[in-house]
Amino acid sequence: MARIMVDEGFCKGCGLCVDACPVHIIELDHARMTPKGYHPAHCVDEDRCTGCTSCALMCPDVAITVER
């Protein structure tokens, strides 16, 4: 099972990871804001994560780490 970790200090809520996820389990958290004023990305269902790392590869700020 893979695990997605988002460093909210770097995430600017651009949504590129949301579009890149083939199983559609990443969303922007509109209920929260980072100290910089962005809605951070988060995984909504880690059990479905395939560990493909598409989200991490698309992240322009290197805010996502995928553990397999």
mmCIF file of the N, C-alpha and C atoms, coordinates in Angstrom:
data_MODEL
# 
_entry.id   MODEL 
# 
loop_
_atom_site.group_PDB 
_atom_site.id 
_atom_site.type_symbol 
_atom_site.label_atom_id 
_atom_site.label_alt_id 
_atom_site.label_comp_id 
_atom_site.label_asym_id 
_atom_site.label_entity_id 
_atom_site.label_seq_id 
_atom_site.pdbx_PDB_ins_code 
_atom_site.Cartn_x 
_atom_site.Cartn_y 
_atom_site.Cartn_z 
_atom_site.occupancy 
_atom_site.B_iso_or_equiv 
_atom_site.pdbx_formal_charge 
_atom_site.auth_seq_id 
_atom_site.auth_comp_id 
_atom_site.auth_asym_id 
_atom_site.auth_atom_id 
_atom_site.pdbx_PDB_model_num 
ATOM 1   N N  . MET A 1 1  ? 0.837   -1.181 0.000   1.00 0.00 ? 1  MET A N  1 
ATOM 2   C CA . MET A 1 1  ? 0.000   0.000  0.000   1.00 0.00 ? 1  MET A CA 1 
ATOM 3   C C  . MET A 1 1  ? 0.880   1.241  0.000   1.00 0.00 ? 1  MET A C  1 
ATOM 4   N N  . ALA A 1 2  ? 0.560   2.189  -0.828  1.00 0.00 ? 2  ALA A N  1 
ATOM 5   C CA . ALA A 1 2  ? 1.318   3.432  -0.926  1.00 0.00 ? 2  ALA A CA 1 
ATOM 6   C C  . ALA A 1 2  ? 0.680   4.512  -0.056  1.00 0.00 ? 2  ALA A C  1 
ATOM 7   N N  . ARG A 1 3  ? 1.480   5.521  0.236   1.00 0.00 ? 3  ARG A N  1 
ATOM 8   C CA . ARG A 1 3  ? 0.998   6.637  1.052   1.00 0.00 ? 3  ARG A CA 1 
ATOM 9   C C  . ARG A 1 3  ? 1.471   7.946  0.445   1.00 0.00 ? 3  ARG A C  1 
ATOM 10  N N  . ILE A 1 4  ? 0.586   8.902  0.315   1.00 0.00 ? 4  ILE A N  1 
ATOM 11  C CA . ILE A 1 4  ? 0.904   10.207 -0.235  1.00 0.00 ? 4  ILE A CA 1 
ATOM 12  C C  . ILE A 1 4  ? 1.027   11.207 0.909   1.00 0.00 ? 4  ILE A C  1 
ATOM 13  N N  . MET A 1 5  ? 2.142   11.946 0.924   1.00 0.00 ? 5  MET A N  1 
ATOM 14  C CA . MET A 1 5  ? 2.339   12.982 1.933   1.00 0.00 ? 5  MET A CA 1 
ATOM 15  C C  . MET A 1 5  ? 2.545   14.317 1.221   1.00 0.00 ? 5  MET A C  1 
ATOM 16  N N  . VAL A 1 6  ? 1.800   15.319 1.649   1.00 0.00 ? 6  VAL A N  1 
ATOM 17  C CA . VAL A 1 6  ? 1.891   16.656 1.063   1.00 0.00 ? 6  VAL A CA 1 
ATOM 18  C C  . VAL A 1 6  ? 2.494   17.596 2.099   1.00 0.00 ? 6  VAL A C  1 
ATOM 19  N N  . ASP A 1 7  ? 3.594   18.241 1.736   1.00 0.00 ? 7  ASP A N  1 
ATOM 20  C CA . ASP A 1 7  ? 4.214   19.236 2.609   1.00 0.00 ? 7  ASP A CA 1 
ATOM 21  C C  . ASP A 1 7  ? 3.470   20.548 2.399   1.00 0.00 ? 7  ASP A C  1 
ATOM 22  N N  . GLU A 1 8  ? 2.627   20.901 3.343   1.00 0.00 ? 8  GLU A N  1 
ATOM 23  C CA . GLU A 1 8  ? 1.784   22.079 3.202   1.00 0.00 ? 8  GLU A CA 1 
ATOM 24  C C  . GLU A 1 8  ? 2.572   23.380 3.218   1.00 0.00 ? 8  GLU A C  1 
ATOM 25  N N  . GLY A 1 9  ? 3.816   23.327 3.648   1.00 0.00 ? 9  GLY A N  1 
ATOM 26  C CA . GLY A 1 9  ? 4.667   24.505 3.600   1.00 0.00 ? 9  GLY A CA 1 
ATOM 27  C C  . GLY A 1 9  ? 5.058   24.869 2.179   1.00 0.00 ? 9  GLY A C  1 
ATOM 28  N N  . PHE A 1 10 ? 5.004   23.891 1.276   1.00 0.00 ? 10 PHE A N  1 
ATOM 29  C CA . PHE A 1 10 ? 5.368   24.119 -0.118  1.00 0.00 ? 10 PHE A CA 1 
ATOM 30  C C  . PHE A 1 10 ? 4.172   24.083 -1.069  1.00 0.00 ? 10 PHE A C  1 
ATOM 31  N N  . CYS A 1 11 ? 3.107   23.397 -0.691  1.00 0.00 ? 11 CYS A N  1 
ATOM 32  C CA . CYS A 1 11 ? 1.941   23.255 -1.569  1.00 0.00 ? 11 CYS A CA 1 
ATOM 33  C C  . CYS A 1 11 ? 1.248   24.602 -1.761  1.00 0.00 ? 11 CYS A C  1 
ATOM 34  N N  . LYS A 1 12 ? 1.040   24.982 -3.029  1.00 0.00 ? 12 LYS A N  1 
ATOM 35  C CA . LYS A 1 12 ? 0.351   26.241 -3.324  1.00 0.00 ? 12 LYS A CA 1 
ATOM 36  C C  . LYS A 1 12 ? -1.043  26.009 -3.908  1.00 0.00 ? 12 LYS A C  1 
ATOM 37  N N  . GLY A 1 13 ? -1.517  24.768 -3.840  1.00 0.00 ? 13 GLY A N  1 
ATOM 38  C CA . GLY A 1 13 ? -2.880  24.471 -4.270  1.00 0.00 ? 13 GLY A CA 1 
ATOM 39  C C  . GLY A 1 13 ? -3.125  24.674 -5.748  1.00 0.00 ? 13 GLY A C  1 
ATOM 40  N N  . CYS A 1 14 ? -2.132  24.394 -6.570  1.00 0.00 ? 14 CYS A N  1 
ATOM 41  C CA . CYS A 1 14 ? -2.268  24.622 -8.013  1.00 0.00 ? 14 CYS A CA 1 
ATOM 42  C C  . CYS A 1 14 ? -3.193  23.609 -8.677  1.00 0.00 ? 14 CYS A C  1 
ATOM 43  N N  . GLY A 1 15 ? -3.341  22.410 -8.085  1.00 0.00 ? 15 GLY A N  1 
ATOM 44  C CA . GLY A 1 15 ? -4.244  21.396 -8.613  1.00 0.00 ? 15 GLY A CA 1 
ATOM 45  C C  . GLY A 1 15 ? -3.658  20.498 -9.685  1.00 0.00 ? 15 GLY A C  1 
ATOM 46  N N  . LEU A 1 16 ? -2.397  20.659 -10.028 1.00 0.00 ? 16 LEU A N  1 
ATOM 47  C CA . LEU A 1 16 ? -1.796  19.795 -11.045 1.00 0.00 ? 16 LEU A CA 1 
ATOM 48  C C  . LEU A 1 16 ? -1.784  18.330 -10.603 1.00 0.00 ? 16 LEU A C  1 
ATOM 49  N N  . CYS A 1 17 ? -1.591  18.090 -9.330  1.00 0.00 ? 17 CYS A N  1 
ATOM 50  C CA . CYS A 1 17 ? -1.605  16.717 -8.816  1.00 0.00 ? 17 CYS A CA 1 
ATOM 51  C C  . CYS A 1 17 ? -3.004  16.114 -8.912  1.00 0.00 ? 17 CYS A C  1 
ATOM 52  N N  . VAL A 1 18 ? -4.016  16.938 -8.699  1.00 0.00 ? 18 VAL A N  1 
ATOM 53  C CA . VAL A 1 18 ? -5.405  16.476 -8.800  1.00 0.00 ? 18 VAL A CA 1 
ATOM 54  C C  . VAL A 1 18 ? -5.672  15.964 -10.214 1.00 0.00 ? 18 VAL A C  1 
ATOM 55  N N  . ASP A 1 19 ? -5.235  16.724 -11.207 1.00 0.00 ? 19 ASP A N  1 
ATOM 56  C CA . ASP A 1 19 ? -5.430  16.332 -12.602 1.00 0.00 ? 19 ASP A CA 1 
ATOM 57  C C  . ASP A 1 19 ? -4.576  15.132 -12.995 1.00 0.00 ? 19 ASP A C  1 
ATOM 58  N N  . ALA A 1 20 ? -3.405  14.982 -12.374 1.00 0.00 ? 20 ALA A N  1 
ATOM 59  C CA . ALA A 1 20 ? -2.472  13.921 -12.749 1.00 0.00 ? 20 ALA A CA 1 
ATOM 60  C C  . ALA A 1 20 ? -2.833  12.558 -12.154 1.00 0.00 ? 20 ALA A C  1 
ATOM 61  N N  . CYS A 1 21 ? -3.592  12.533 -11.093 1.00 0.00 ? 21 CYS A N  1 
ATOM 62  C CA . CYS A 1 21 ? -3.891  11.262 -10.413 1.00 0.00 ? 21 CYS A CA 1 
ATOM 63  C C  . CYS A 1 21 ? -4.817  10.394 -11.265 1.00 0.00 ? 21 CYS A C  1 
ATOM 64  N N  . PRO A 1 22 ? -4.349  9.202  -11.666 1.00 0.00 ? 22 PRO A N  1 
ATOM 65  C CA . PRO A 1 22 ? -5.173  8.341  -12.521 1.00 0.00 ? 22 PRO A CA 1 
ATOM 66  C C  . PRO A 1 22 ? -6.370  7.701  -11.804 1.00 0.00 ? 22 PRO A C  1 
ATOM 67  N N  . VAL A 1 23 ? -6.315  7.628  -10.477 1.00 0.00 ? 23 VAL A N  1 
ATOM 68  C CA . VAL A 1 23 ? -7.435  7.031  -9.740  1.00 0.00 ? 23 VAL A CA 1 
ATOM 69  C C  . VAL A 1 23 ? -8.282  8.082  -9.024  1.00 0.00 ? 23 VAL A C  1 
ATOM 70  N N  . HIS A 1 24 ? -7.968  9.357  -9.232  1.00 0.00 ? 24 HIS A N  1 
ATOM 71  C CA . HIS A 1 24 ? -8.766  10.480 -8.740  1.00 0.00 ? 24 HIS A CA 1 
ATOM 72  C C  . HIS A 1 24 ? -8.969  10.459 -7.225  1.00 0.00 ? 24 HIS A C  1 
ATOM 73  N N  . ILE A 1 25 ? -7.877  10.317 -6.480  1.00 0.00 ? 25 ILE A N  1 
ATOM 74  C CA . ILE A 1 25 ? -7.986  10.296 -5.021  1.00 0.00 ? 25 ILE A CA 1 
ATOM 75  C C  . ILE A 1 25 ? -7.343  11.512 -4.363  1.00 0.00 ? 25 ILE A C  1 
ATOM 76  N N  . ILE A 1 26 ? -6.900  12.477 -5.154  1.00 0.00 ? 26 ILE A N  1 
ATOM 77  C CA . ILE A 1 26 ? -6.316  13.696 -4.601  1.00 0.00 ? 26 ILE A CA 1 
ATOM 78  C C  . ILE A 1 26 ? -7.266  14.855 -4.872  1.00 0.00 ? 26 ILE A C  1 
ATOM 79  N N  . GLU A 1 27 ? -7.495  15.642 -3.836  1.00 0.00 ? 27 GLU A N  1 
ATOM 80  C CA . GLU A 1 27 ? -8.358  16.813 -3.944  1.00 0.00 ? 27 GLU A CA 1 
ATOM 81  C C  . GLU A 1 27 ? -7.714  17.968 -3.206  1.00 0.00 ? 27 GLU A C  1 
ATOM 82  N N  . LEU A 1 28 ? -8.145  19.179 -3.535  1.00 0.00 ? 28 LEU A N  1 
ATOM 83  C CA . LEU A 1 28 ? -7.748  20.339 -2.759  1.00 0.00 ? 28 LEU A CA 1 
ATOM 84  C C  . LEU A 1 28 ? -8.693  20.444 -1.575  1.00 0.00 ? 28 LEU A C  1 
ATOM 85  N N  . ASP A 1 29 ? -8.138  20.708 -0.409  1.00 0.00 ? 29 ASP A N  1 
ATOM 86  C CA . ASP A 1 29 ? -8.930  20.787 0.817   1.00 0.00 ? 29 ASP A CA 1 
ATOM 87  C C  . ASP A 1 29 ? -9.456  22.211 0.980   1.00 0.00 ? 29 ASP A C  1 
ATOM 88  N N  . HIS A 1 30 ? -10.685 22.441 0.538   1.00 0.00 ? 30 HIS A N  1 
ATOM 89  C CA . HIS A 1 30 ? -11.263 23.784 0.589   1.00 0.00 ? 30 HIS A CA 1 
ATOM 90  C C  . HIS A 1 30 ? -11.712 24.180 1.988   1.00 0.00 ? 30 HIS A C  1 
ATOM 91  N N  . ALA A 1 31 ? -11.640 23.257 2.944   1.00 0.00 ? 31 ALA A N  1 
ATOM 92  C CA . ALA A 1 31 ? -11.997 23.563 4.323   1.00 0.00 ? 31 ALA A CA 1 
ATOM 93  C C  . ALA A 1 31 ? -10.804 24.116 5.109   1.00 0.00 ? 31 ALA A C  1 
ATOM 94  N N  . ARG A 1 32 ? -9.600  23.999 4.547   1.00 0.00 ? 32 ARG A N  1 
ATOM 95  C CA . ARG A 1 32 ? -8.384  24.436 5.249   1.00 0.00 ? 32 ARG A CA 1 
ATOM 96  C C  . ARG A 1 32 ? -7.564  25.361 4.360   1.00 0.00 ? 32 ARG A C  1 
ATOM 97  N N  . MET A 1 33 ? -6.725  26.155 5.011   1.00 0.00 ? 33 MET A N  1 
ATOM 98  C CA . MET A 1 33 ? -5.794  27.021 4.288   1.00 0.00 ? 33 MET A CA 1 
ATOM 99  C C  . MET A 1 33 ? -4.428  26.910 4.940   1.00 0.00 ? 33 MET A C  1 
ATOM 100 N N  . THR A 1 34 ? -3.392  26.983 4.105   1.00 0.00 ? 34 THR A N  1 
ATOM 101 C CA . THR A 1 34 ? -2.023  26.987 4.629   1.00 0.00 ? 34 THR A CA 1 
ATOM 102 C C  . THR A 1 34 ? -1.719  28.386 5.159   1.00 0.00 ? 34 THR A C  1 
ATOM 103 N N  . PRO A 1 35 ? -0.632  28.546 5.914   1.00 0.00 ? 35 PRO A N  1 
ATOM 104 C CA . PRO A 1 35 ? -0.258  29.887 6.380   1.00 0.00 ? 35 PRO A CA 1 
ATOM 105 C C  . PRO A 1 35 ? -0.039  30.890 5.235   1.00 0.00 ? 35 PRO A C  1 
ATOM 106 N N  . LYS A 1 36 ? 0.250   30.391 4.049   1.00 0.00 ? 36 LYS A N  1 
ATOM 107 C CA . LYS A 1 36 ? 0.445   31.269 2.895   1.00 0.00 ? 36 LYS A CA 1 
ATOM 108 C C  . LYS A 1 36 ? -0.869  31.598 2.193   1.00 0.00 ? 36 LYS A C  1 
ATOM 109 N N  . GLY A 1 37 ? -1.977  30.999 2.633   1.00 0.00 ? 37 GLY A N  1 
ATOM 110 C CA . GLY A 1 37 ? -3.285  31.310 2.078   1.00 0.00 ? 37 GLY A CA 1 
ATOM 111 C C  . GLY A 1 37 ? -3.752  30.415 0.950   1.00 0.00 ? 37 GLY A C  1 
ATOM 112 N N  . TYR A 1 38 ? -3.192  29.223 0.840   1.00 0.00 ? 38 TYR A N  1 
ATOM 113 C CA . TYR A 1 38 ? -3.570  28.291 -0.228  1.00 0.00 ? 38 TYR A CA 1 
ATOM 114 C C  . TYR A 1 38 ? -4.370  27.130 0.346   1.00 0.00 ? 38 TYR A C  1 
ATOM 115 N N  . HIS A 1 39 ? -5.215  26.541 -0.474  1.00 0.00 ? 39 HIS A N  1 
ATOM 116 C CA . HIS A 1 39 ? -5.916  25.307 -0.105  1.00 0.00 ? 39 HIS A CA 1 
ATOM 117 C C  . HIS A 1 39 ? -4.995  24.150 -0.481  1.00 0.00 ? 39 HIS A C  1 
ATOM 118 N N  . PRO A 1 40 ? -4.510  23.377 0.497   1.00 0.00 ? 40 PRO A N  1 
ATOM 119 C CA . PRO A 1 40 ? -3.555  22.314 0.196   1.00 0.00 ? 40 PRO A CA 1 
ATOM 120 C C  . PRO A 1 40 ? -4.210  21.074 -0.414  1.00 0.00 ? 40 PRO A C  1 
ATOM 121 N N  . ALA A 1 41 ? -3.421  20.340 -1.153  1.00 0.00 ? 41 ALA A N  1 
ATOM 122 C CA . ALA A 1 41 ? -3.872  19.056 -1.696  1.00 0.00 ? 41 ALA A CA 1 
ATOM 123 C C  . ALA A 1 41 ? -3.835  18.017 -0.580  1.00 0.00 ? 41 ALA A C  1 
ATOM 124 N N  . HIS A 1 42 ? -4.695  17.023 -0.693  1.00 0.00 ? 42 HIS A N  1 
ATOM 125 C CA . HIS A 1 42 ? -4.654  15.899 0.240   1.00 0.00 ? 42 HIS A CA 1 
ATOM 126 C C  . HIS A 1 42 ? -5.267  14.669 -0.429  1.00 0.00 ? 42 HIS A C  1 
ATOM 127 N N  . CYS A 1 43 ? -4.907  13.519 0.079   1.00 0.00 ? 43 CYS A N  1 
ATOM 128 C CA . CYS A 1 43 ? -5.405  12.250 -0.445  1.00 0.00 ? 43 CYS A CA 1 
ATOM 129 C C  . CYS A 1 43 ? -6.703  11.912 0.284   1.00 0.00 ? 43 CYS A C  1 
ATOM 130 N N  . VAL A 1 44 ? -7.730  11.575 -0.474  1.00 0.00 ? 44 VAL A N  1 
ATOM 131 C CA . VAL A 1 44 ? -9.023  11.268 0.139   1.00 0.00 ? 44 VAL A CA 1 
ATOM 132 C C  . VAL A 1 44 ? -9.244  9.772  0.371   1.00 0.00 ? 44 VAL A C  1 
ATOM 133 N N  . ASP A 1 45 ? -8.395  8.919  -0.225  1.00 0.00 ? 45 ASP A N  1 
ATOM 134 C CA . ASP A 1 45 ? -8.560  7.470  -0.048  1.00 0.00 ? 45 ASP A CA 1 
ATOM 135 C C  . ASP A 1 45 ? -7.219  6.763  -0.281  1.00 0.00 ? 45 ASP A C  1 
ATOM 136 N N  . GLU A 1 46 ? -6.387  6.705  0.760   1.00 0.00 ? 46 GLU A N  1 
ATOM 137 C CA . GLU A 1 46 ? -5.056  6.106  0.622   1.00 0.00 ? 46 GLU A CA 1 
ATOM 138 C C  . GLU A 1 46 ? -5.102  4.626  0.245   1.00 0.00 ? 46 GLU A C  1 
ATOM 139 N N  . ASP A 1 47 ? -6.172  3.937  0.561   1.00 0.00 ? 47 ASP A N  1 
ATOM 140 C CA . ASP A 1 47 ? -6.279  2.518  0.230   1.00 0.00 ? 47 ASP A CA 1 
ATOM 141 C C  . ASP A 1 47 ? -6.313  2.282  -1.286  1.00 0.00 ? 47 ASP A C  1 
ATOM 142 N N  . ARG A 1 48 ? -6.751  3.272  -2.034  1.00 0.00 ? 48 ARG A N  1 
ATOM 143 C CA . ARG A 1 48 ? -6.822  3.132  -3.496  1.00 0.00 ? 48 ARG A CA 1 
ATOM 144 C C  . ARG A 1 48 ? -5.570  3.632  -4.210  1.00 0.00 ? 48 ARG A C  1 
ATOM 145 N N  . CYS A 1 49 ? -4.622  4.206  -3.471  1.00 0.00 ? 49 CYS A N  1 
ATOM 146 C CA . CYS A 1 49 ? -3.402  4.734  -4.081  1.00 0.00 ? 49 CYS A CA 1 
ATOM 147 C C  . CYS A 1 49 ? -2.564  3.591  -4.648  1.00 0.00 ? 49 CYS A C  1 
ATOM 148 N N  . THR A 1 50 ? -2.177  3.732  -5.916  1.00 0.00 ? 50 THR A N  1 
ATOM 149 C CA . THR A 1 50 ? -1.387  2.701  -6.581  1.00 0.00 ? 50 THR A CA 1 
ATOM 150 C C  . THR A 1 50 ? 0.116   2.932  -6.442  1.00 0.00 ? 50 THR A C  1 
ATOM 151 N N  . GLY A 1 51 ? 0.504   4.095  -5.946  1.00 0.00 ? 51 GLY A N  1 
ATOM 152 C CA . GLY A 1 51 ? 1.928   4.408  -5.803  1.00 0.00 ? 51 GLY A CA 1 
ATOM 153 C C  . GLY A 1 51 ? 2.583   4.775  -7.119  1.00 0.00 ? 51 GLY A C  1 
ATOM 154 N N  . CYS A 1 52 ? 1.821   5.241  -8.079  1.00 0.00 ? 52 CYS A N  1 
ATOM 155 C CA . CYS A 1 52 ? 2.357   5.531  -9.415  1.00 0.00 ? 52 CYS A CA 1 
ATOM 156 C C  . CYS A 1 52 ? 3.266   6.758  -9.431  1.00 0.00 ? 52 CYS A C  1 
ATOM 157 N N  . THR A 1 53 ? 3.179   7.619  -8.451  1.00 0.00 ? 53 THR A N  1 
ATOM 158 C CA . THR A 1 53 ? 3.952   8.856  -8.283  1.00 0.00 ? 53 THR A CA 1 
ATOM 159 C C  . THR A 1 53 ? 3.644   9.933  -9.324  1.00 0.00 ? 53 THR A C  1 
ATOM 160 N N  . SER A 1 54 ? 2.563   9.804  -10.059 1.00 0.00 ? 54 SER A N  1 
ATOM 161 C CA . SER A 1 54 ? 2.188   10.843 -11.027 1.00 0.00 ? 54 SER A CA 1 
ATOM 162 C C  . SER A 1 54 ? 1.992   12.190 -10.341 1.00 0.00 ? 54 SER A C  1 
ATOM 163 N N  . CYS A 1 55 ? 1.404   12.177 -9.165  1.00 0.00 ? 55 CYS A N  1 
ATOM 164 C CA . CYS A 1 55 ? 1.162   13.424 -8.443  1.00 0.00 ? 55 CYS A CA 1 
ATOM 165 C C  . CYS A 1 55 ? 2.478   14.108 -8.076  1.00 0.00 ? 55 CYS A C  1 
ATOM 166 N N  . ALA A 1 56 ? 3.419   13.327 -7.576  1.00 0.00 ? 56 ALA A N  1 
ATOM 167 C CA . ALA A 1 56 ? 4.717   13.887 -7.181  1.00 0.00 ? 56 ALA A CA 1 
ATOM 168 C C  . ALA A 1 56 ? 5.502   14.389 -8.388  1.00 0.00 ? 56 ALA A C  1 
ATOM 169 N N  . LEU A 1 57 ? 5.405   13.680 -9.496  1.00 0.00 ? 57 LEU A N  1 
ATOM 170 C CA . LEU A 1 57 ? 6.121   14.104 -10.708 1.00 0.00 ? 57 LEU A CA 1 
ATOM 171 C C  . LEU A 1 57 ? 5.554   15.393 -11.276 1.00 0.00 ? 57 LEU A C  1 
ATOM 172 N N  . MET A 1 58 ? 4.260   15.624 -11.134 1.00 0.00 ? 58 MET A N  1 
ATOM 173 C CA . MET A 1 58 ? 3.621   16.820 -11.681 1.00 0.00 ? 58 MET A CA 1 
ATOM 174 C C  . MET A 1 58 ? 3.770   18.040 -10.778 1.00 0.00 ? 58 MET A C  1 
ATOM 175 N N  . CYS A 1 59 ? 4.069   17.841 -9.516  1.00 0.00 ? 59 CYS A N  1 
ATOM 176 C CA . CYS A 1 59 ? 4.126   18.940 -8.558  1.00 0.00 ? 59 CYS A CA 1 
ATOM 177 C C  . CYS A 1 59 ? 5.313   19.869 -8.854  1.00 0.00 ? 59 CYS A C  1 
ATOM 178 N N  . PRO A 1 60 ? 5.041   21.118 -9.244  1.00 0.00 ? 60 PRO A N  1 
ATOM 179 C CA . PRO A 1 60 ? 6.132   22.038 -9.577  1.00 0.00 ? 60 PRO A CA 1 
ATOM 180 C C  . PRO A 1 60 ? 6.915   22.502 -8.351  1.00 0.00 ? 60 PRO A C  1 
ATOM 181 N N  . ASP A 1 61 ? 6.348   22.305 -7.153  1.00 0.00 ? 61 ASP A N  1 
ATOM 182 C CA . ASP A 1 61 ? 7.000   22.759 -5.926  1.00 0.00 ? 61 ASP A CA 1 
ATOM 183 C C  . ASP A 1 61 ? 7.600   21.622 -5.104  1.00 0.00 ? 61 ASP A C  1 
ATOM 184 N N  . VAL A 1 62 ? 7.589   20.426 -5.641  1.00 0.00 ? 62 VAL A N  1 
ATOM 185 C CA . VAL A 1 62 ? 8.136   19.228 -4.974  1.00 0.00 ? 62 VAL A CA 1 
ATOM 186 C C  . VAL A 1 62 ? 7.564   19.113 -3.552  1.00 0.00 ? 62 VAL A C  1 
ATOM 187 N N  . ALA A 1 63 ? 6.263   19.299 -3.462  1.00 0.00 ? 63 ALA A N  1 
ATOM 188 C CA . ALA A 1 63 ? 5.584   19.254 -2.160  1.00 0.00 ? 63 ALA A CA 1 
ATOM 189 C C  . ALA A 1 63 ? 5.018   17.871 -1.837  1.00 0.00 ? 63 ALA A C  1 
ATOM 190 N N  . ILE A 1 64 ? 5.091   16.932 -2.791  1.00 0.00 ? 64 ILE A N  1 
ATOM 191 C CA . ILE A 1 64 ? 4.473   15.616 -2.588  1.00 0.00 ? 64 ILE A CA 1 
ATOM 192 C C  . ILE A 1 64 ? 5.518   14.529 -2.558  1.00 0.00 ? 64 ILE A C  1 
ATOM 193 N N  . THR A 1 65 ? 5.390   13.655 -1.561  1.00 0.00 ? 65 THR A N  1 
ATOM 194 C CA . THR A 1 65 ? 6.235   12.469 -1.434  1.00 0.00 ? 65 THR A CA 1 
ATOM 195 C C  . THR A 1 65 ? 5.320   11.253 -1.428  1.00 0.00 ? 65 THR A C  1 
ATOM 196 N N  . VAL A 1 66 ? 5.693   10.224 -2.164  1.00 0.00 ? 66 VAL A N  1 
ATOM 197 C CA . VAL A 1 66 ? 4.913   8.995  -2.193  1.00 0.00 ? 66 VAL A CA 1 
ATOM 198 C C  . VAL A 1 66 ? 5.765   7.893  -1.606  1.00 0.00 ? 66 VAL A C  1 
ATOM 199 N N  . GLU A 1 67 ? 5.268   7.258  -0.553  1.00 0.00 ? 67 GLU A N  1 
ATOM 200 C CA . GLU A 1 67 ? 5.942   6.114  0.068   1.00 0.00 ? 67 GLU A CA 1 
ATOM 201 C C  . GLU A 1 67 ? 5.271   4.845  -0.422  1.00 0.00 ? 67 GLU A C  1 
ATOM 202 N N  . ARG A 1 68 ? 6.083   3.887  -0.828  1.00 0.00 ? 68 ARG A N  1 
ATOM 203 C CA . ARG A 1 68 ? 5.519   2.601  -1.260  1.00 0.00 ? 68 ARG A CA 1 
ATOM 204 C C  . ARG A 1 68 ? 5.859   1.527  -0.275  1.00 0.00 ? 68 ARG A C  1 
# 
